[in-house]
Amino acid sequence: MTRTPHRLLRAPIGPRARSMLVAGMLAAACATSAQAQGFNLGNILRNALSPAAGQCRTLLAWVRTPVPAAAAEPAAPADPRQRRTGWPAAGALDARTAQLLSDEVFARHFGKTYEQLTMQDFRSFQQETARACMQGGEFTPAEWQTVQTLWNQHQHARLVQAMQARRAQQEASERQGAAAKGELDQLVAELQQASPQGTSLARLQAIRERARPLVARVGAEGQQAFDAAFQQAAQAIVPDLLRQRINEALAQAQSPEHLPLLAKARDSVGPQGSGLGIGLPADDPALLSLQRRERELAVAAAEAESRELAGFADGLAGLEAGVQWQRRFQSRWGGNPTRLAPELAAVQTDFQQRREAVLARSGALLVRAAQQATSVAEAQSSVGRYTLPSEASLPGVQAMRAAVDERIRLIERNDALGRATPAGPSQPAAAAVPAAVAAPVAPPAQAAAAGSRAGGEPTEEVMYDLVRQKFETAAARVKGLYSQCQGGGSRDNPVNAMMCLSLNMQRGMTGGALAAPTRILQFAKIGCEKSPSRPGYNCEYEIKTDNPMNKQFVAMTGFQLDEAGFGQGRFVRNREGVWLMITGD
């Protein structure tokens, strides 16, 4: 029995079709060109005698259907197995495949859409058409792979699903585009009806911001229409809206305190300030009126500030009043009065010059003010009470800061020793420095008198100062090691490398707290005895700190404490009479 090729891959040949076929063959035989005659006749004969061959030509024409340039290279599937087989990923369909499977292309060649194919269609293709196409040898490997992929019954459901998803996406995109066009048309219509009375600058800006995502969906034509309407509306009404803004500011500006309001209005009527690229020209009457009112208020404000400055007394009271005035000045006029008004900038310059002169005469007063503090908080706040941050480099302020540091050390020492710190200058204390310090911090006579008792042993204050120096030296070393570890300078030194590792671990837990000196909370001298074999005195003390005495602390300070918080060391005087503390004997 002769097989009948599947009806989808060729037109059925009935009596009418056979008559047309014979007519075609006769017409071909009568062609004037022998080459054309042989070619057409051969094709017709092959199609009549072998329907599968005609189907192959149909497939070849179909797979060679031109596709958009953007679809020439299909997107790579996400699934590695699909990349090996050339099948499209689930849920994805490249543009070339979508073009071939579209109803317009596929149905034109095969009489039905790709979604309508049945299992019998795929079987007939594999049994008849595929064999004939392979024998013909006209397909390239890539073309035949495309044919095999799309005429594969196992891929059919996946491709149909991808086609439906792509179609749904296109329909959704079309709906969004239509909605965007409709909304954009409404914005254009609103712009065409815009007027200074019914449209504000804020509304124009809102329209422009809303149109940004819309024009991206409607294409270049819609964007050009909107841009033209927006520019026309902005040029027509923005200058009048800016003049309205100036008039509103002028109506409110009744006193010098409203000067920032006018400055804000001035800045907002320029092309950049308006936010729309349109501003008032420099000779606009409304802008000129604004500038005149600004100058009037600026002169009045500068005169008021100058009168206030003239009433400040000399000395600490005047310095404190000046600090408060500067804070109020910045609060009123901002940190850059030059931008606001040159008159106010001149007042600021005059104030700074007067302050420098007063501070040059008040160095001793500032030092005495620091010495009146009876608590650490009071000492720290005294600098900000009488001086400004911008004055930190002036000699009088530097002297006060040094006095504050000295006062804080005294207060902390007295707190640790359980003593009160009265207001006023402190008595000279014993000089006590570590061995690394070459010059004494106090004359030897004072150190000998204040740093020892009748028996010659160190006082409690001397012992406290020396222990504190140990902590500060350790903190300085830790800080230096932090910098060295960050820079990688410890790689050639095994000891420092181990220390860096320990510091980095500790820094992760404490945030680098070891770089700050250990604070002594309580300190008490227990007693001293003359060293039997070496110079100086062996002394013991009790101490409590805000940091634990761990192994790293011991390595940094050079001495250790027992669990009860007791420590000891040998205290000796050098040839200048300065006390030294020696540990680890």
Order of alpha helices (4+ residues) and beta strands (2+ residues): alpha-alpha-alpha-alpha-alpha-alpha-alpha-alpha-alpha-alpha-alpha-alpha-alpha-alpha-alpha-alpha-alpha-alpha-alpha-alpha-alpha-alpha-alpha-beta-beta-alpha-beta-beta
